[in-house]
């Protein structure tokens, strides 16, 4: 079984948590979650934050792979 870095798992989870309300808001259902999410621009901010978190999560994964290639 493959082990992923803890920081990758945490940042990916936070990315998913940001993407969910962002996509709800962009789809027009943001008011169901919170009145501030009724604005589609708030949803866009959440989606951009989710993309940034996924990008940040990629760094520990790449570093782990480079370490494994160097050790082999």
TARA-V600974 format. One record per backbone hydrogen bond with DSSP energy under -0.5 kcal/mol. CO is the residue of the C=O (numbers start at 1). NH is the residue of the N-H. Records with the same first field share a line. If there is no record, write none. Layout:
CO->NH / NH
//
This chain:
2->4
5->9
6->10
7->11
8->12
9->13
10->14
11->15
12->16
13->17
14->18
15->19
16->20
17->21
18->22
19->23
20->24
21->25
22->26
23->27
24->28 / 29 / 30
25->28
29->32
30->33 / 34
34->37
35->38
36->39
39->42 / 43
40->44
41->45
42->46
43->47
44->48
45->49
46->50
47->51
48->52
49->53
50->54
51->55
52->56
53->57
54->58
55->59
56->60
57->61
58->62
59->63
60->64
61->65
62->66
63->67
64->68
65->69
66->70
67->71
68->72
//
